[in-house]
Amino acid sequence: MKPHLILAASALSLSLVACASAEQTYSDQEFAHITSGMDTILDALEAQPRFAPGYVVVVATADGQSWIRTGGTLHEGTGLVAESTSEFYIASMTKSYMGLLAAELDHQGILSLDSTLAEHWPDLQVPGDIPASDITLRDLITHQVPFHVGAITGTEANFRDLPIEDYPRYIESFGEAREPGFQYDNLGYNIYGAILELETGKNWRDWLNDMIFAPNGMTGTSGRVSDFDPDTIAWGHQIDEGLVPVWPSANGWALIPPKTDGMMQSAGGLMTTGQDFATWIEMDLSHEANGISADAFEEAQTQHVAQEGDGHGFSDEGYAYGWNNGILIYERPDASGEIPEPTQLLQHGGGYIGYNSLITIAPELGIGVAVAFNTEGPVQYAGLEISKQAFELALGIEGTEEAAQERADTMTAFTARILPRFVDRMTEAMADERWGPGGWTPDTATLDTYVGHYESDSWIPVADVTRDGDRLHFRVFDAQRIVVPMSEDIFAGYNDGFSPPEYIQFHRDENGNVTGFLWDEDEFVLVSGE
C-alpha cells in the first residue's frame, strides 16, 4: 500500500487567521515532528493485516499548516488509488456542517432556532406529552427531540429522500414517545432539513454548498454523490469472512457500492476529500471563513446540553450543534511520570455500512485531525488511536512515536477478538427455525411467480421484485437486496456482506397464486404481476 502525501505551509484557497482562542501555534520544525510521528503510526497500521482498503488522514492547524496522507485503493480489485482529492463518505460527521449552517441561518434571521415545530406545522400532533409548541429547532439539532421516528431516519438513510410533505404524517403515524433529554438520533437533523426546505424552498444540500462549500473552495464536498466522477469515489468495504457467499467481493473484502443521492440525508449525507478536510479543520479552529460569521462558529461549538462522560480516552461531556464537547483523558504518562491535563475537544464520528470516519479538533492546541476509511468495524479503533497520536505529538509527550507500533498491534488484536462475534451473530441468526428446513432451489418458472410490484401501509410503501437470471432481485426506491432462497416461499434478503439477512416470506391464496409477502414485520400486497 503506497501512501500519498501533501505537506504545505498553507493548503487552503483562502487566507485564514487563527482565532484568539487558539493558544498554541507550531513552528515548521514542530509541525514536521508531528507529521513524522503520524507517518510512524500509519506505516505501522499499513503493515497490519486487514487494516483498511483505503484511507485519508489529515492534520491541520488554525494558522494554515496542513498535512494529508492517503493510502490504498478506492475500490478493491480495480487499482483505483486513494488520493487527497478522492471523495470519502463521512456519514454522521455531516452534523457538524449542518450545525454550523443552522447557527448561521439563525444569526442571519433566515430560520430561527427558537422557532417551534408548531410554528412550521401548526396541525402537527407529536407523540407523547410534550406538545409541538414546546419543541424548538434548537432541540432538534441538540438531540433533544422527545420522540423517535425510525420510519423517517430509516427511510432517509437507506431508501430515499422522504418528501417534506410526508414528514407530519410519518411523525404522527410512526412516532413513539421517549424520555425527554439528550439522546443521540438522526431524527432532529432530518426534521431540521425538512423544515429548512419547507420554509425556504431550498434543499439542505444547496444551502450547505452555497453558504459553506462554494465560498470557501471546498469543491470536493457535496451531499450529492452524482456531483463526482465515479472513479474518484471511495467504495465501501467489509472484511469478507465468507458469511454471505453470494455477496460480491475482491481480495478478501466484501464490496459496498457508494450511496445514491437519495440515501444522502441531512444527518449523514456528505462526501468530502482530504483537501477539504484541511479547509474545514482550519475554519473551525480559526472561526474565519467566507460567508460565515465568527458568532456562528462560536454558537455551533458551544456546549448546549450535558452528556454522561465515560471518564477515559475520548470522553463526551456535552453536545453543541453537531459536535460532541469532550475531553481527551491521557492514559499514558510522559517521561516525568506526569499525566497531562485533559485536552478540551470538539469531535464527531461517522459510520455506515462499509465506511468509518472521525474528526477531532482541539481549539486550545490550535490543531485538528480527521480520518476517513472505506471500511467499517474494527478500523474504528484505528481512527481513535490515530487521533490520540496527533494530540500527544502536538503536546510533545515523549515516547509517542514509540507507542505507534503498540497502537497498531492493538488494533490487530482488537480485530481478532471482534470478528468471531460477527461470525457467531450470523450463525445464531441463520439457526432460527423460521428459515425452515432449507435446501430449496426454485426453478426460473417458480421465481417468475414472485415477480411484480408490491405495496404496503408500512413506512416502506412500495417494493418491486424482478428476476435476474436464477435469482430474485428486490428494489425499494434507491435500495436493493440480494435475495437467496431458503425454504419454499422463504427467502433471505442481504443488504451487505457481513450482516444477518432480512426475512422474506411470500404468501399464496388457496389456488397457489402469490398475493404478497412479509418482509421482517411489514406486510406487502401484490398490486401488479409480471
C-alpha positions in Angstrom: 0.0 0.0 0.0 1.8 3.2 -1.2 0.9 6.4 0.7 0.4 9.7 -1.0 1.4 12.8 1.0 0.7 16.5 0.8 2.6 18.8 3.2 2.2 22.5 2.9 2.5 25.7 4.9 -0.9 26.6 3.6 -3.0 24.2 1.6 -6.1 26.4 1.6 -7.5 28.5 -1.2 -8.1 31.4 1.1 -6.1 33.1 3.8 -7.4 32.3 7.3 -6.1 33.7 10.6 -6.0 32.0 13.9 -8.7 32.9 16.4 -7.9 34.3 19.8 -8.9 31.0 21.5 -6.1 29.1 19.7 -3.5 29.1 22.4 -0.8 27.3 20.5 1.0 27.6 17.2 3.6 25.4 15.6 6.9 26.2 14.0 7.8 24.4 10.8 10.1 22.1 12.9 7.4 21.3 15.4 4.8 20.6 12.7 7.3 18.4 10.9 7.8 16.4 14.2 4.0 15.9 14.4 3.7 14.7 10.8 6.7 12.4 11.2 5.0 10.8 14.2 1.8 10.4 12.2 3.7 8.7 9.4 5.1 6.3 12.0 1.7 5.1 13.2 0.3 4.9 9.7 3.3 2.9 8.5 2.7 0.5 11.4 -1.1 0.3 10.6 -0.5 -0.3 6.9 1.7 -3.3 7.8 -1.2 -4.8 9.8 -3.4 -7.4 8.1 -7.0 -6.1 7.4 -6.3 -2.5 8.3 -8.3 -0.8 5.5 -8.5 -1.0 1.7 -8.1 2.8 1.6 -7.9 5.9 3.8 -7.2 9.5 4.2 -5.7 11.2 7.3 -5.5 15.0 7.7 -3.8 17.1 10.3 -4.3 20.9 10.1 -3.8 23.9 12.3 -5.6 27.2 13.0 -2.8 29.2 11.2 -2.9 27.3 7.9 -0.4 24.4 8.2 -1.7 21.1 6.8 -0.6 17.6 6.1 -2.6 14.9 4.2 -1.7 11.3 3.8 -3.7 8.8 1.8 -3.1 5.1 1.2 -4.6 2.1 -0.6 -7.4 1.8 -3.1 -10.8 3.4 -3.5 -12.3 0.2 -4.8 -10.7 -3.1 -4.1 -9.9 -5.1 -7.3 -9.8 -2.0 -9.6 -6.5 -0.4 -8.9 -8.1 3.0 -8.3 -5.7 4.8 -5.9 -6.9 6.9 -2.9 -5.7 10.5 -3.3 -6.1 13.8 -1.5 -8.9 14.7 -4.0 -10.8 11.4 -3.7 -14.2 11.6 -2.2 -14.9 9.6 1.0 -18.3 9.2 2.6 -18.3 10.7 6.1 -21.8 9.7 7.4 -22.8 11.4 10.7 -19.9 13.8 10.6 -22.3 15.7 8.4 -24.0 17.0 11.5 -21.1 19.4 12.3 -21.5 21.1 8.9 -25.3 21.2 9.4 -24.9 22.6 12.9 -22.7 25.5 11.6 -25.3 26.1 8.8 -28.1 26.2 11.3 -26.2 28.7 13.5 -25.5 31.0 10.6 -29.1 30.9 9.3 -30.3 31.7 12.8 -27.7 34.5 13.0 -29.0 36.0 9.7 -32.7 35.7 10.7 -33.4 33.2 7.9 -34.5 30.3 10.1 -34.8 30.9 13.9 -33.6 28.1 16.2 -36.0 29.4 18.8 -39.0 28.7 16.5 -41.1 25.6 17.3 -42.4 22.6 15.4 -45.9 24.1 15.8 -44.9 27.3 14.1 -43.8 25.4 11.0 -46.5 22.6 11.1 -49.5 24.2 13.0 -51.6 21.0 12.9 -48.8 18.6 13.9 -49.6 16.2 16.7 -46.4 14.7 18.1 -46.2 11.5 20.2 -46.0 11.9 24.0 -47.0 14.6 26.5 -44.7 17.4 25.2 -46.6 19.4 22.5 -45.1 20.6 19.2 -45.3 24.1 20.5 -42.6 23.3 23.2 -40.1 21.7 20.8 -37.7 24.1 19.2 -35.4 23.8 16.2 -32.5 24.1 18.7 -33.9 21.0 20.4 -33.7 19.2 17.0 -30.0 19.9 16.5 -29.0 19.1 20.1 -30.7 15.7 20.1 -33.5 16.6 22.5 -36.5 15.6 20.4 -38.8 13.7 22.9 -39.8 11.1 20.4 -38.4 8.6 17.9 -39.5 8.1 14.3 -37.5 5.2 12.9 -39.6 5.4 9.8 -38.1 8.8 9.0 -34.5 8.0 9.9 -34.6 4.6 8.2 -36.1 6.0 5.0 -33.7 8.9 4.8 -30.6 6.9 5.4 -31.4 3.8 3.4 -34.1 4.3 0.8 -34.8 7.8 -0.5 -35.3 11.4 0.3 -38.6 11.5 2.2 -40.8 14.2 0.7 -41.2 17.1 3.2 -44.9 16.9 2.9 -44.8 13.4 4.3 -43.0 14.4 7.5 -46.0 15.3 9.6 -47.8 12.1 8.7 -44.8 9.9 9.4 -44.3 11.6 12.8 -47.9 11.1 13.7 -48.3 7.6 12.3 -44.9 6.0 13.2 -43.6 8.1 16.0 -43.0 6.8 19.6 -42.6 9.0 22.7 -39.3 8.7 24.7 -38.0 10.1 27.9 -37.1 13.8 27.5 -33.5 14.9 27.4 -30.4 14.2 25.3 -30.4 11.1 23.2 -28.4 10.8 20.0 -30.5 10.2 17.0 -30.6 11.3 13.3 -34.2 12.4 13.7 -33.6 16.0 14.8 -31.3 16.8 11.8 -33.7 15.1 9.4 -36.6 17.2 10.6 -34.5 20.4 10.6 -33.5 19.7 7.0 -37.2 19.2 6.0 -38.3 22.4 7.8 -35.4 24.3 6.2 -36.7 23.3 2.7 -40.3 23.9 3.7 -39.6 27.5 4.8 -37.1 28.5 2.1 -37.8 26.3 -0.8 -34.2 25.3 -0.9 -32.7 21.8 -0.1 -30.2 21.4 2.7 -27.6 20.3 0.2 -27.8 23.5 -1.7 -27.7 25.6 1.4 -24.5 23.9 2.5 -23.0 24.4 -0.9 -24.0 28.0 -1.3 -23.1 29.1 2.2 -20.1 27.0 3.2 -18.6 24.8 0.4 -18.5 27.1 -2.7 -17.4 30.3 -0.9 -14.5 28.5 0.7 -13.3 26.5 -2.2 -14.5 23.1 -0.9 -15.1 21.7 -4.4 -14.8 18.1 -3.2 -17.6 18.2 -0.6 -21.2 17.6 -1.5 -24.4 16.0 -0.4 -24.9 14.6 -3.9 -22.8 11.6 -5.0 -23.7 12.4 -8.6 -21.6 15.5 -8.4 -18.4 13.4 -8.7 -16.7 11.2 -11.2 -17.4 7.5 -10.2 -13.7 6.7 -10.4 -12.8 9.3 -7.7 -15.3 8.0 -5.1 -14.3 5.6 -2.4 -16.4 2.4 -2.4 -17.3 0.9 1.0 -15.8 -2.4 2.1 -16.3 -5.0 4.8 -13.9 -7.8 5.9 -15.0 -10.8 3.9 -15.3 -13.7 6.4 -17.4 -15.8 3.9 -20.6 -15.0 5.8 -22.5 -14.1 2.7 -21.0 -16.2 -0.2 -23.3 -14.6 -2.7 -22.0 -11.1 -2.0 -19.5 -9.6 -4.5 -16.0 -9.4 -3.1 -12.4 -8.9 -4.1 -9.1 -9.6 -2.3 -10.7 -10.5 1.0 -13.1 -7.5 1.1 -16.9 -7.5 0.5 -17.7 -4.6 -1.8 -20.3 -2.0 -0.9 -21.3 0.4 -3.7 -21.4 4.1 -2.9 -24.7 5.6 -1.7 -27.1 7.1 -4.1 -28.2 10.7 -3.9 -31.4 9.6 -2.3 -29.6 8.0 0.6 -27.6 11.1 1.4 -29.5 12.7 4.2 -29.1 15.8 6.4 -28.0 13.8 9.4 -25.4 11.8 7.5 -25.1 12.7 3.8 -21.8 14.2 2.8 -18.8 13.2 0.7 -15.5 15.1 1.2 -11.8 15.0 0.4 -8.6 15.3 2.3 -8.0 18.7 0.9 -11.5 19.9 2.0 -10.9 18.3 5.4 -7.9 20.6 5.8 -10.0 23.6 4.9 -12.8 22.6 7.3 -10.5 22.0 10.2 -8.8 25.4 9.8 -12.2 27.1 9.5 -13.4 25.5 12.7 -10.2 26.4 14.6 -9.9 29.9 13.3 -13.6 30.9 13.2 -12.8 32.6 9.9 -14.5 31.7 6.7 -16.1 33.4 3.7 -19.8 33.8 4.3 -19.8 32.5 7.9 -19.7 34.8 10.9 -17.4 34.2 13.9 -20.6 34.3 16.1 -22.0 31.3 14.2 -18.8 29.3 14.8 -18.9 30.2 18.4 -22.5 29.3 18.8 -22.2 26.0 16.9 -19.2 24.9 19.1 -20.6 25.9 22.5 -22.0 23.2 24.7 -25.8 23.3 24.8 -26.6 20.1 26.6 -24.7 17.8 29.0 -23.7 14.2 28.4 -22.6 11.4 30.7 -18.9 11.0 30.0 -17.3 7.7 30.4 -14.2 9.0 32.1 -11.4 7.7 29.9 -10.0 8.2 26.4 -12.3 10.5 24.4 -14.9 11.2 27.0 -18.0 13.1 25.7 -19.1 15.6 28.3 -21.7 17.5 26.3 -23.1 18.4 22.9 -23.1 21.5 20.8 -24.5 21.8 17.2 -23.2 18.7 15.5 -20.2 18.4 17.8 -19.5 16.4 20.9 -17.9 18.6 23.5 -15.4 16.2 25.1 -12.1 15.8 26.7 -9.1 13.6 26.0 -8.0 11.8 29.1 -4.4 10.7 28.6 -3.8 7.2 29.7 0.0 7.1 29.1 2.2 9.3 31.3 5.1 11.4 29.8 8.7 10.9 30.7 8.4 12.7 34.0 5.6 10.4 35.1 3.0 13.2 35.0 -0.2 12.8 33.1 -1.2 15.9 31.1 -4.4 17.7 31.9 -7.3 16.6 29.7 -7.5 18.5 26.4 -10.8 20.1 25.5 -12.1 18.8 22.2 -14.8 19.0 19.6 -15.4 15.7 18.0 -17.8 13.8 15.8 -17.6 10.4 14.2 -19.4 8.8 11.2 -20.2 5.3 10.4 -22.3 3.4 7.9 -22.1 0.1 6.0 -18.6 0.0 4.6 -17.4 3.3 5.9 -16.0 4.9 9.1 -14.7 8.4 9.8 -13.8 10.7 12.7 -12.9 14.4 13.1 -11.4 15.9 16.3 -10.3 19.4 16.9 -8.6 20.9 19.9 -9.1 24.7 20.0 -6.7 25.3 22.8 -4.0 23.4 20.9 -4.9 25.1 17.6 -4.8 21.7 15.8 -7.2 19.1 14.5 -7.2 15.7 12.9 -9.6 14.0 10.5 -9.6 10.4 9.3 -11.8 8.5 6.9 -11.7 4.9 5.9 -13.6 3.0 3.2 -14.3 0.2 5.6 -16.1 -0.3 8.9 -16.0 -2.2 12.1 -12.6 -2.8 13.8 -11.0 0.1 11.9 -12.9 2.5 14.2 -10.3 1.6 16.8 -7.5 2.7 14.5 -9.3 6.1 14.0 -9.3 6.7 17.7 -5.6 5.8 18.1 -4.5 7.9 15.1 -6.3 10.9 16.6 -4.7 10.3 20.0 -1.3 10.1 18.3 -1.8 13.5 16.8 -2.6 15.3 20.0 0.1 13.6 22.0 2.6 14.7 19.3 1.2 18.2 19.5 1.8 18.2 23.2 5.3 16.9 22.8 4.7 13.9 25.1 7.9 11.8 25.0 7.5 8.3 23.7 4.6 9.0 21.4 6.3 7.8 18.3 7.5 4.6 20.1 3.9 4.0 21.1 2.7 3.9 17.5 3.7 0.3 16.9 1.9 -0.8 20.1 -1.2 1.1 19.0 -1.2 -0.6 15.6 -0.6 -4.1 17.0 -3.5 -3.5 19.4 -5.8 -2.8 16.5 -5.0 -6.2 15.0 -5.6 -7.8 18.4 -8.9 -6.0 18.6 -9.9 -7.2 15.1 -9.0 -10.8 16.1 -11.3 -10.5 19.1 -14.3 -8.9 17.4 -14.6 -10.8 14.2 -15.6 -14.1 15.8 -18.6 -12.2 17.3 -19.8 -11.3 13.9 -19.5 -15.0 12.8 -21.4 -16.1 15.9 -24.1 -13.5 15.2 -24.6 -14.8 11.7 -24.6 -18.5 12.8 -27.2 -17.7 15.5 -29.4 -15.8 13.1 -29.4 -18.5 10.5 -30.2 -21.2 13.1 -33.6 -19.6 13.6 -36.4 -22.1 12.8 -38.3 -19.6 10.8 -36.0 -20.3 7.8 -37.4 -23.8 7.6 -35.6 -26.9 6.5 -33.5 -25.1 3.8 -32.1 -26.7 0.7 -34.9 -25.3 -1.6 -33.8 -24.4 -5.1 -36.7 -23.0 -7.2 -36.5 -23.0 -11.0 -36.9 -19.8 -13.1 -40.6 -20.5 -13.7 -41.2 -20.6 -9.9 -39.2 -17.4 -9.4 -41.3 -15.7 -12.1 -44.4 -16.2 -9.9 -43.0 -13.8 -7.4 -42.2 -11.0 -9.9 -44.3 -7.9 -9.6 -45.0 -4.6 -7.9 -46.0 -4.7 -4.2 -47.4 -2.0 -1.9 -47.7 -1.7 1.9 -49.2 0.5 4.5 -45.9 0.5 6.4 -43.2 3.1 6.3 -41.8 1.4 3.2 -44.7 1.9 0.8 -43.6 0.0 -2.3 -41.3 -2.8 -3.4 -40.5 -4.2 -6.8 -39.5 -7.8 -7.4 -37.8 -8.8 -10.6 -35.8 -11.9 -11.7 -32.2 -11.6 -12.6 -31.1 -15.0 -14.0 -31.7 -17.6 -11.4 -32.1 -15.2 -8.5 -34.8 -12.7 -7.4 -33.9 -9.0 -7.2 -35.6 -6.7 -4.7 -35.6 -2.9 -5.2 -37.2 -0.3 -2.9 -36.5 3.2 -4.2 -32.7 3.5 -4.2 -32.1 0.4 -2.1 -31.5 -3.1 -3.4 -31.3 -6.6 -1.9 -29.5 -9.8 -3.0 -32.2 -12.4 -2.3 -31.4 -16.1 -1.7 -34.0 -18.9 -1.5 -34.0 -20.8 1.8 -37.2 -23.0 2.0 -40.3 -23.0 -0.1 -41.6 -19.3 -0.4 -39.0 -18.2 2.1 -36.0 -16.0 1.1 -33.1 -14.3 2.8 -32.5 -10.7 1.8 -29.0 -9.5 2.1 -28.2 -5.8 2.4 -24.4 -6.2 2.8 -21.7 -8.9 3.1 -21.5 -9.0 6.8 -24.9 -8.8 8.4 -27.7 -11.3 9.0 -30.3 -11.3 6.3 -33.8 -9.9 6.4 -36.6 -12.5 6.5 -38.9 -12.6 3.4 -41.9 -15.0 3.1 -44.3 -14.9 0.2 -48.0 -15.6 0.7 -50.2 -17.6 -1.6 -54.0 -17.9 -1.9 -56.0 -21.1 -2.0 -55.2 -21.5 -5.7 -51.5 -21.2 -5.1 -51.2 -17.7 -6.6 -48.7 -15.3 -4.9 -50.7 -12.5 -3.2 -48.0 -10.7 -1.2 -45.1 -11.2 1.2 -43.9 -10.5 4.7 -40.7 -8.5 5.0 -39.5 -8.9 8.6 -42.6 -7.3 10.3 -44.1 -5.5 7.4 -46.8 -6.9 5.0 -46.8 -6.2 1.3 -49.6 -6.9 -1.2 -49.1 -7.8 -4.8 -50.6 -5.0 -6.9 -49.4 -6.0 -10.4 -47.7 -9.1 -11.6 -45.0 -9.7 -14.2 
